[in-house]
Amino acid sequence: MIRRLPSFEMADPEQVPMVTGVLMAAAMGMDTVAWRDRFGTIPPKEAMVHGFVLWLLADLFDSLADKPGTIDELMRETFESMDTSES
């Protein structure tokens, strides 16, 4: 996944080490938000790279499920189940 980040033109290569750290924290079962928060405020350039990683994770999950749109469907179902508005 890290190797695919350069395919995003707006992905700043200087942000990749921090993003890699977050992914490693996740792989180790750590709280990724708490891990990242130790380093202070997330600058916009880093936030953008985290967004690209989420895109790549969704793509990976879809590939593993062998069904394009699996993550989209899961997210829609999640948000629909959270909808508490009355119709």
N, C-alpha and C positions, 0 to 999 in steps of 0.2 A: 504494500500500500504506500509506504513512504517513497518508494521508487517511482510511483505514478504521480506524485505531487507535481513534479516539473511540467507535466502535461497541462496544468492549469497556468496559463500565462501570468495571472495575477498572484500566484503563490510566491511569496517572498522566501527565497532559500534560507535567509538568516533566521526564519521562524521555525524551520523544520526541527532543529534540536529540541525545542520546547514541546512541540507537538509530538515528537517521538517519545519524549519523557511521559507525556500524558497517556499515550498508548501503552507504554511499558507499565505504568502505574495500573492501568485497567487490566492488563494481562496478569498482573500480580495480585489482582483482587482488591486493590486499594481504592479508596474514595478519590476519584480523579479530580473532583472539584476542590476538595481539601488539599490535595497534593499541589495543584496548580496555584491555589490561593497563597501558598507560602512564598511565591515569587512576586506578589503584588498585582497591580491592575493589569488587565490584558489589553495591550495596545491594539488598535484597529487592524494592523497588518497581520498580527498573530490570530486575531479572531477570524479573519477571512480564511486563513489556512485551516483552522479548526473546522470551518464550514465545508471546505473541500474534503477534509478527512471524513466528515459525516456522509458526504455524497459517495465517497469511495467505499465506506462501510456498507451503505445501502446497496451499492452495486455488488459488493462481495456477497452479501446476504442473498440477494436475488439470484446470483450465480450458483450459490450453494443449494438454494431451493430449486434451482433449475426452472424458475418461473419469473420472468420479468414482471415487475410491479408488485412483488410480494410485500416489500416494505411499505409501499404506498397503500396497499390494501390494509395492512396491519395498523398503520397510522390513522387511516380513515375510521376503522372500527374503534380504535382507542378514543379518538376525539368524539365520535358519535356516542360512545358509552359514557363520556364525561359530560355530554350535553344535558344540563338540568333545566333548560328553559321549557316552559309549558307551551304547547302548540294550541 
